[in-house]
Amino acid sequence: MRLTKIDGELNGHKFSVKSTTPKAIKIEEELQEEVKAWHEKNNKEFLEFTKKYKDELTSENLDALPDEIPEHKNWLLDEDFRASRYKKMALASMDFKKQPSESLWKSDELETSTIEEAFEYFLGKRKVPTKNTYAR
């Protein structure tokens, strides 16, 4: 159980963010590998770009990058991949009062930013604000 309770709602489904565990690191690594594999299969242009400009991207020297950067979020348009990824993130990080239906994960109305935010809290990458907040 978390010391600070983080509650939220995903498309009308109430949840609490789960406590961070060492397993969270493994889940994050799996998700990164899955996106990389998706790009290898579906978006080689982006992978070639990241290899070519690895030093500039690592040092955040964005002025050295060309004006045209290949699309890197087009995996969001792959309904099956997107559904699988966000479901995995949500079930790992959110304790739902009532489980969402399977159709929610493939919905274009899925509140992906809510899942991403909860997952960041779960990983410990986002801290709960302590001032000027309405946290419960």
C-alpha positions, 0 to 999 in steps of 0.5 A, spaced: 500 500 500 502 506 498 503 512 503 500 517 499 494 514 495 493 516 488 486 515 485 484 517 478 479 515 473 480 512 466 474 513 462 469 512 468 473 507 471 475 508 478 482 506 480 488 507 485 495 507 483 499 501 485 505 501 489 512 501 486 515 494 486 522 492 483 518 488 477 516 495 475 523 496 472 522 489 468 515 492 465 518 498 463 524 495 459 519 490 456 515 496 453 521 499 451 523 493 447 516 492 444 516 499 441 523 498 438 521 491 435 514 495 432 519 500 429 524 494 426 518 491 423 514 497 421 518 504 421 525 502 419 526 509 417 525 512 424 530 507 427 535 509 421 534 516 423 536 514 431 542 510 429 545 516 425 543 521 430 545 518 436 550 522 439 546 529 437 539 525 441 543 523 447 546 530 448 540 533 446 543 537 441 537 538 437 540 544 433 544 539 429 538 535 427 535 536 420 528 539 420 525 533 417 524 528 423 521 521 421 514 520 425 516 516 431 509 515 434 505 512 428 505 506 433 499 509 436 495 508 429 496 500 430 490 499 434 492 492 436 499 494 438 496 500 442 491 496 445 496 491 448 501 496 450 496 501 454 492 495 457 499 492 459 501 499 462 494 500 466 494 493 469 501 493 471 500 500 475 492 501 476 488 497 481 481 498 478 475 498 482 471 494 476 475 492 470 474 495 464 471 492 458 476 489 453 473 494 448 476 500 452 483 498 450 482 498 442 477 505 443 479 511 440 477 514 446 482 511 451 484 516 455 492 514 454 495 520 458 491 518 464 495 511 463 501 514 462 501 519 468 499 513 472 504 509 470 509 514 471 507 515 478 507 507 479 515 507 476 516 513 481 518 518 475 513 522 477 512 525 484 505 527 488 505 534 489 505 537 496 503 544 495 496 547 492 493 540 490 487 537 491 490 530 492 485 526 497 
